[in-house]
Structure formats: C-alpha cells, structure tokens
C-alpha cells in the first residue's frame, strides 16, 4: 500500500485551521480503524457525537488508568489500542478500536507523528479549563446546600462578565434507563449544550444533569408570555437521546428568577420532574408552572406542606410503622386507580375482600368516609405532597 504521510508541520497547520477532525480523519484513513480522542476527563473531542456511532459504546470498557506519558496499551482480546499524551498538567487519550495486532507498530509511529498536532489542539482549547471544573464542583455543593457562599459570590470568582441581575431558570434532565456508557453520554450532552448556548451552566449530578439557563430577554414587559419558547429546547435533546442512544429522559423545568434566587427554580425543577414520575410517567418535559393545582400547592412553604401531609396522613403512617403494614400504599393505589376496587386489588396482588378490610381500617384511623369526594381529594393531594417531599428528602 502506497501512502503519503503528512509532515508534523502539515498536521499542526491542519488542526489549527480545521480542528481535531483533521487528525482524526487522517488517522482513520491510514489505520482503517475507528478512532476516538478524549481529554483527561474522558470527554470525547473526536468524533462529533451529534451523530452517534455504536463504535463508541465499547471504548471505555477496558480503559487503562495507569498509562504514563507517551505510553501505549494494547488489549489483544478486544483489539483496543490506547495511547496517553501528556502536556503540562493535562492529558489526552487516543483510542483505536479493532486494530489488528500486526498494525500496532505502525499505529505507534503514526501517533508519534500526530501527537504534536493533538497537543496543540488541547493546549489552545479553553473548553474545560481548571476554573470550569472548579466552578462545577462549587455549583454542585451550592445546589446540595453544602456551601456557605451564595451563587453570585461563586460566579464572580470564575466569570467577572456574567450578568448577575439577568434572570435564569433551572432545568433538570434525568435518564430513566441508564446504561454503562455514562461517560460517553455526559460527553455528548456537554458538547451538544455548548453548541446550543455557551452561557448554559452545566452541573453533573450523580443521578441527573442540572442546567442553569439564561432566560429569554423580554423587550416589552407588557406582553410577557410565560409560555414563550426558552433559549434551550429540551424537546430536541430528548428526541436525540431516544433516537440515537435509545435512552429515555425526563425533564423538569423551574421558573425564572434572578441568579441570587436560583435555588427557588432548582426546587421547582425537582418538584416538576418528581411529580409525574410518581404516577409512572416517562419521556416527558414538565414545567413547574404547568402542574395544575400542584403549581399552587407547591408554591407554598415546603415545611408547611410537610406539616399538612403529616397532619392528614399521620395516623396511617404511625399504624404502618407499628404494625409493618402497607395501608398508605393501599390508599395510594386505590386513589391512583380512581377508586377501582378490582384494579387496586390486582395491583396489590391481594383479594378484593382484603382490600375492603384495609380501607375500612383506614377510615377508622382517620375518622373519615372514603366514599366522599372531598375526603379522597384531600388524601390524594396529601399523599402526592408526602411522596414528592420524600423524593426531595425534605
């Protein structure tokens, strides 16, 4: 095979002019294998994951964590080739999938020719500087109520140009059916959001992704539309996650607030994503302002709501605790089924007579008649409030 290898100068010049894809495509052309280039955080910079390839799915399966500078590792069983490039205090990793063993020496020599160009790309990249990583850590602590600083003080430390008086809102994205490729998904979401709006602040939580998003500007305050399109279209990302990754996602969106009060939007987003989940809904986008009667209910002080739910359900909760019973779950299923006895009994895997006995016990405990609509409505609301507050760990 006759090949025309480029000089180091040509490779560096190509990366500076065309980006990392110049080197990625070059490597794939001569290695005839799928190539992935990541940074030290396993964020993928090549290829562009907006068009997902199943070849990416297995690249982190046997990722070596102890490679030193300019060292490579070849996994014979999987035919995976890993090369560690280190520069200053940063690292990059070049990964080749399905590389035949007899091509490893050629791959090493080819990487040696391209590594300066790759280093130049990352050296000039400001996409994940240290201050961004530290900012995300501080925002995580802030949202988890583990920081003594307010968000304005935190942001001032990292970005002096940010408009602290500009309204923002929080949107939470939660993956319903997570898989082992969390690193790849996190990398894709980061890259997607950067392309959509570079002002979006991203906080990777253990079980979700929290976004702090600038609110759209309103020039005519007399024509404010609470349902105006946001700057970030979560429905587009939801469709991509489903169609390209077969991943189901739920989104909860809070209302707009000044940054100094962004915790209120975060609380609302958590409520918005929790409430539909309690009734078994998935693949949804729920705005807090569109929760119907629960919008008014959860706009109240949460501590007062907890007192209300305990006052309404306290006798049932105490009885279940003392007797190891499931009266609250029985009542929950009964109300969720719109008082359908057979459906409730089937869902609980009990006989209808057993259900009848349990509901009679509940009526005696709370001194109320479950045949009355106002009683059932109050109990339904109290249970939903109780369940959401438990999900929020309040």
C-alpha positions as CSV (number, residue, x, y, z in Angstrom):
1,X,0.0,0.0,0.0
2,X,1.4,3.4,-1.0
3,X,0.7,6.2,1.5
4,X,1.7,9.8,1.6
5,X,2.2,10.7,5.3
6,X,2.0,14.3,6.2
7,X,4.7,16.2,7.9
8,X,4.4,17.3,11.5
9,X,4.0,20.9,10.2
10,X,1.1,20.0,7.9
11,X,-0.7,18.2,10.7
12,X,-0.3,21.1,13.2
13,X,-1.4,23.5,10.5
14,X,-4.4,21.3,9.6
15,X,-5.6,21.1,13.2
16,X,-5.2,24.9,13.7
17,X,-7.3,25.5,10.6
18,X,-9.8,22.7,10.6
19,X,-9.9,21.4,14.1
20,X,-9.2,18.0,15.7
21,X,-11.2,16.2,12.9
22,X,-8.2,16.9,10.6
23,X,-6.0,14.5,12.6
24,X,-8.9,12.1,13.5
25,X,-9.8,11.5,9.9
26,X,-6.1,11.3,8.9
27,X,-5.5,8.5,11.5
28,X,-8.7,6.6,10.5
29,X,-7.7,6.7,6.9
30,X,-4.3,5.0,7.4
31,X,-5.2,2.8,10.2
32,X,-8.6,1.7,8.7
33,X,-10.0,1.6,12.2
34,X,-12.4,3.7,14.3
35,X,-10.5,6.5,16.3
36,X,-11.6,8.3,19.4
37,X,-9.7,11.2,21.0
38,X,-10.6,12.3,24.6
39,X,-9.3,14.7,27.2
40,X,-8.3,13.8,30.7
41,X,-12.0,13.9,31.9
42,X,-12.9,11.2,29.2
43,X,-14.8,13.9,27.3
44,X,-14.8,12.9,23.7
45,X,-13.5,15.6,21.3
46,X,-13.3,13.4,18.2
47,X,-15.6,12.2,16.6
48,X,-18.5,14.6,16.7
49,X,-21.1,12.7,18.8
50,X,-24.1,14.6,17.4
51,X,-24.2,11.7,15.0
52,X,-23.9,8.7,17.4
53,X,-21.9,5.7,16.3
54,X,-22.3,2.4,18.1
55,X,-18.5,2.0,17.8
56,X,-18.2,4.5,20.7
57,X,-20.1,2.2,23.0
58,X,-17.2,-0.1,24.0
59,X,-14.2,2.2,24.0
60,X,-14.2,2.8,27.8
61,X,-14.8,-0.9,28.7
62,X,-11.1,-1.7,29.3
63,X,-9.7,1.8,29.6
64,X,-6.3,1.6,31.3
65,X,-5.9,4.1,34.2
66,X,-2.2,3.9,34.8
67,X,-0.7,4.9,31.5
68,X,2.3,7.2,31.8
69,X,3.3,9.9,29.4
70,X,3.6,8.8,25.8
71,X,2.9,5.2,26.7
72,X,0.5,2.9,24.8
73,X,-1.5,-0.1,25.8
74,X,-2.9,-2.8,23.5
75,X,-5.7,-5.1,24.6
76,X,-5.4,-8.3,22.4
77,X,-8.7,-9.7,23.3
78,X,-10.7,-6.6,22.3
79,X,-8.2,-5.3,19.8
80,X,-8.3,-1.9,21.6
81,X,-5.3,0.5,21.3
82,X,-4.8,3.3,23.9
83,X,-2.2,6.0,23.8
84,X,-1.6,8.6,26.5
85,X,-0.4,12.0,25.5
86,X,0.6,14.3,28.4
87,X,1.3,18.0,28.2
88,X,1.8,20.5,31.0
89,X,-0.7,19.3,33.7
90,X,-3.1,18.0,31.2
91,X,-3.6,14.7,29.3
92,X,-5.3,13.4,26.2
93,X,-6.0,9.9,25.1
94,X,-6.1,8.5,21.6
95,X,-8.1,5.3,21.3
96,X,-8.2,3.0,18.3
97,X,-10.9,0.3,18.0
98,X,-10.5,-3.0,16.2
99,X,-6.8,-2.5,15.5
100,X,-5.1,-5.8,14.3
101,X,-2.1,-6.7,16.4
102,X,0.3,-6.5,13.5
103,X,-0.7,-2.9,12.9
104,X,0.3,-1.8,16.4
105,X,3.9,-0.7,15.5
106,X,2.6,1.3,12.6
107,X,-0.1,2.9,14.8
108,X,2.6,3.9,17.3
109,X,4.7,5.6,14.6
110,X,1.6,7.3,13.2
111,X,0.6,8.6,16.6
112,X,4.2,9.9,17.2
113,X,3.8,11.9,14.0
114,X,0.4,13.3,15.0
115,X,0.8,13.9,18.8
116,X,2.2,17.4,18.5
117,X,-0.9,18.4,16.5
118,X,-3.2,16.8,19.1
119,X,-1.3,18.6,21.9
120,X,-1.6,21.9,20.1
121,X,-5.4,21.4,19.8
122,X,-5.8,20.8,23.6
123,X,-3.2,23.4,24.6
124,X,-5.3,26.0,22.7
125,X,-8.6,24.7,23.9
126,X,-10.3,26.6,26.6
127,X,-13.4,24.4,26.7
128,X,-12.7,22.7,30.0
129,X,-10.1,24.8,31.9
130,X,-9.5,24.2,35.5
131,X,-11.7,27.0,36.6
132,X,-14.7,25.5,34.8
133,X,-14.1,22.2,36.6
134,X,-13.9,24.0,40.0
135,X,-16.9,26.1,39.2
136,X,-19.0,22.9,38.6
137,X,-17.8,21.5,41.9
138,X,-18.8,24.6,43.7
139,X,-22.2,24.8,42.0
140,X,-22.8,21.1,42.9
141,X,-22.1,22.0,46.6
142,X,-24.3,25.0,46.4
143,X,-27.3,23.1,44.9
144,X,-26.8,20.4,47.5
145,X,-26.8,23.0,50.3
146,X,-23.2,22.2,51.2
147,X,-21.8,25.7,50.6
148,X,-21.8,28.8,52.7
149,X,-21.4,31.0,49.7
150,X,-24.2,32.3,47.6
151,X,-24.3,31.7,43.8
152,X,-23.4,35.3,43.0
153,X,-20.2,35.1,45.0
154,X,-19.3,31.8,43.4
155,X,-19.8,33.0,39.9
156,X,-17.9,36.2,40.5
157,X,-14.8,34.1,41.3
158,X,-14.9,32.5,37.9
159,X,-16.5,34.9,35.4
160,X,-16.4,38.7,36.1
161,X,-18.5,39.4,33.0
162,X,-21.6,37.4,34.0
163,X,-24.8,39.4,34.3
164,X,-25.9,38.7,37.9
165,X,-29.1,40.6,37.5
166,X,-30.2,38.6,34.4
167,X,-32.9,36.1,35.1
168,X,-32.1,32.4,34.8
169,X,-34.1,29.2,35.3
170,X,-33.1,25.6,36.1
171,X,-33.9,22.5,34.0
172,X,-33.1,19.0,35.3
173,X,-32.5,16.1,32.9
174,X,-32.8,12.6,34.3
175,X,-32.0,9.4,32.4
176,X,-34.7,6.8,33.1
177,X,-32.9,3.8,31.7
178,X,-29.2,4.5,32.4
179,X,-26.5,2.2,30.9
180,X,-22.8,1.6,31.4
181,X,-21.8,4.4,28.9
182,X,-22.4,7.3,31.3
183,X,-19.0,8.9,30.4
184,X,-20.0,8.9,26.7
185,X,-23.5,10.3,27.4
186,X,-22.1,13.1,29.7
187,X,-19.6,14.0,27.0
188,X,-22.3,14.1,24.3
189,X,-24.6,16.3,26.4
190,X,-21.8,18.7,27.3
191,X,-20.9,19.1,23.6
192,X,-24.5,19.4,22.5
193,X,-25.2,22.1,25.1
194,X,-22.1,24.1,24.2
195,X,-23.3,24.2,20.6
196,X,-26.8,25.3,21.6
197,X,-25.9,28.0,24.1
198,X,-22.4,28.6,25.6
199,X,-24.0,30.5,28.5
200,X,-25.7,27.4,29.9
201,X,-24.1,26.3,33.2
202,X,-23.9,22.5,33.4
203,X,-23.8,20.6,36.7
204,X,-23.3,16.9,36.5
205,X,-25.1,15.3,39.5
206,X,-24.9,11.6,40.5
207,X,-28.3,10.8,39.0
208,X,-29.1,13.7,36.8
209,X,-27.8,16.7,34.9
210,X,-28.8,20.1,36.1
211,X,-28.7,23.1,33.8
212,X,-28.8,26.8,34.8
213,X,-30.1,28.5,31.7
214,X,-30.3,32.3,30.8
215,X,-33.9,33.3,30.4
216,X,-35.0,34.8,27.1
217,X,-34.9,38.6,27.0
218,X,-38.3,40.3,27.1
219,X,-38.3,43.8,25.4
220,X,-41.9,44.6,26.0
221,X,-42.8,44.0,29.7
222,X,-46.5,44.5,29.0
223,X,-46.5,41.4,26.7
224,X,-44.8,38.8,28.9
225,X,-45.7,35.3,27.9
226,X,-44.9,32.7,30.5
227,X,-45.0,30.0,27.8
228,X,-42.6,31.7,25.4
229,X,-40.0,29.4,23.8
230,X,-36.9,29.0,26.0
231,X,-33.4,29.6,24.7
232,X,-32.8,25.9,25.2
233,X,-35.1,23.4,23.5
234,X,-35.1,20.3,25.8
235,X,-37.5,18.5,23.4
236,X,-34.8,18.4,20.7
237,X,-32.3,16.9,23.1
238,X,-34.9,14.4,24.4
239,X,-35.6,13.2,20.9
240,X,-31.9,12.8,20.1
241,X,-31.3,10.8,23.3
242,X,-34.1,8.5,22.4
243,X,-33.5,8.1,18.7
244,X,-29.7,7.9,18.7
245,X,-28.9,6.4,22.1
246,X,-32.2,4.6,22.9
247,X,-32.2,6.4,26.2
248,X,-35.4,7.7,27.8
249,X,-35.1,11.1,29.5
250,X,-37.4,13.2,31.8
251,X,-37.1,16.9,32.1
252,X,-38.3,19.2,34.9
253,X,-38.2,23.0,34.5
254,X,-38.4,25.7,37.1
255,X,-39.5,29.3,36.7
256,X,-37.3,32.3,36.0
257,X,-35.5,34.0,38.9
258,X,-32.6,36.3,39.4
259,X,-29.4,34.3,40.0
260,X,-29.5,35.3,43.6
261,X,-32.7,33.2,44.0
262,X,-31.9,30.4,41.6
263,X,-32.4,27.8,44.4
264,X,-36.1,28.5,44.1
265,X,-36.0,27.5,40.4
266,X,-33.9,24.4,41.3
267,X,-36.5,23.4,43.9
268,X,-39.3,23.9,41.4
269,X,-37.5,21.9,38.7
270,X,-37.0,19.0,41.2
271,X,-40.7,19.1,42.0
272,X,-41.7,19.2,38.3
273,X,-39.6,16.2,37.5
274,X,-40.7,14.2,40.6
275,X,-44.5,14.6,40.5
276,X,-45.1,12.9,37.0
277,X,-42.6,10.2,37.9
278,X,-44.7,9.2,40.9
279,X,-47.6,8.3,38.7
280,X,-45.5,6.3,36.3
281,X,-45.0,8.8,33.5
282,X,-41.7,8.7,31.5
283,X,-40.2,10.5,28.5
284,X,-41.8,13.9,29.5
285,X,-40.9,17.6,29.8
286,X,-42.7,19.1,32.7
287,X,-42.8,22.8,33.6
288,X,-43.4,23.7,37.2
289,X,-45.9,26.4,36.1
290,X,-48.0,23.8,34.3
291,X,-48.5,21.4,37.2
292,X,-52.2,22.4,37.6
293,X,-53.4,22.6,41.2
294,X,-50.0,21.3,42.3
295,X,-48.4,24.5,41.0
296,X,-50.4,26.5,43.6
297,X,-49.8,23.8,46.3
298,X,-46.0,23.6,45.8
299,X,-45.7,27.4,45.6
300,X,-46.3,27.3,49.4
301,X,-43.6,26.9,52.0
302,X,-42.4,23.3,51.9
303,X,-42.2,23.0,55.7
304,X,-45.8,23.9,56.0
305,X,-46.7,21.4,53.3
306,X,-44.9,18.7,55.3
307,X,-46.9,19.7,58.4
308,X,-50.1,19.4,56.3
309,X,-49.3,16.0,54.9
310,X,-48.3,14.7,58.4
311,X,-51.5,16.0,59.9
312,X,-53.5,14.3,57.2
313,X,-51.7,11.0,57.0
314,X,-50.1,10.8,60.4
315,X,-52.4,8.1,61.9
316,X,-51.9,5.9,58.8
317,X,-48.1,6.4,58.9
318,X,-47.9,5.6,62.6
319,X,-50.1,2.5,62.2
320,X,-47.9,1.2,59.3
321,X,-44.7,1.8,61.4
322,X,-46.0,0.0,64.4
323,X,-47.6,-3.0,62.5
324,X,-45.4,-3.3,59.5
325,X,-48.4,-2.9,57.3
326,X,-49.0,-1.2,53.9
327,X,-52.1,0.9,54.5
328,X,-50.6,4.0,52.9
329,X,-49.6,2.1,49.8
330,X,-53.1,0.6,49.7
331,X,-54.7,4.0,49.9
332,X,-52.2,5.4,47.3
333,X,-53.1,2.6,44.8
334,X,-56.8,3.0,45.5
335,X,-56.8,6.7,44.8
336,X,-54.5,6.4,41.7
337,X,-56.9,3.9,40.2
338,X,-59.8,6.3,40.6
339,X,-61.4,4.1,43.3
340,X,-61.4,1.0,41.1
341,X,-61.5,-1.9,43.6
342,X,-60.5,-4.7,41.2
343,X,-57.6,-2.7,39.6
344,X,-56.4,-1.8,43.1
345,X,-56.6,-5.4,44.4
346,X,-54.8,-6.6,41.2
347,X,-52.0,-4.0,41.6
348,X,-51.5,-5.0,45.2
349,X,-51.8,-8.8,44.5
350,X,-54.5,-9.2,47.2
351,X,-58.1,-10.3,47.2
352,X,-60.8,-7.7,47.0
353,X,-62.0,-8.7,50.5
354,X,-58.6,-8.0,51.8
355,X,-58.7,-4.6,50.2
356,X,-62.1,-4.0,51.7
357,X,-60.7,-4.7,55.2
358,X,-57.7,-2.4,54.7
359,X,-59.9,0.5,53.5
360,X,-62.2,0.1,56.5
361,X,-59.2,0.2,58.8
362,X,-58.0,3.4,57.1
363,X,-61.5,5.0,57.5
364,X,-61.4,4.2,61.3
365,X,-57.8,5.6,61.7
366,X,-58.6,8.9,60.0
367,X,-62.2,9.1,61.1
368,X,-63.4,9.8,57.5
369,X,-65.6,8.3,54.8
370,X,-63.7,7.3,51.6
371,X,-66.9,7.4,49.7
372,X,-66.9,11.2,49.9
373,X,-65.1,13.0,47.1
374,X,-63.7,15.9,49.3
375,X,-62.1,13.3,51.6
376,X,-60.5,11.4,48.8
377,X,-59.3,14.6,47.1
378,X,-57.7,15.8,50.3
379,X,-56.0,12.4,50.8
380,X,-54.8,12.3,47.2
381,X,-53.2,15.7,47.5
382,X,-51.6,14.8,50.9
383,X,-50.1,11.6,49.5
384,X,-48.6,13.3,46.5
385,X,-47.2,16.1,48.6
386,X,-45.8,13.5,51.0
387,X,-44.2,11.4,48.2
388,X,-42.6,14.5,46.5
389,X,-41.2,15.8,49.8
390,X,-39.7,12.3,50.4
391,X,-38.1,12.3,47.0
392,X,-36.7,15.7,47.7
393,X,-35.5,14.4,51.1
394,X,-37.4,17.2,52.9
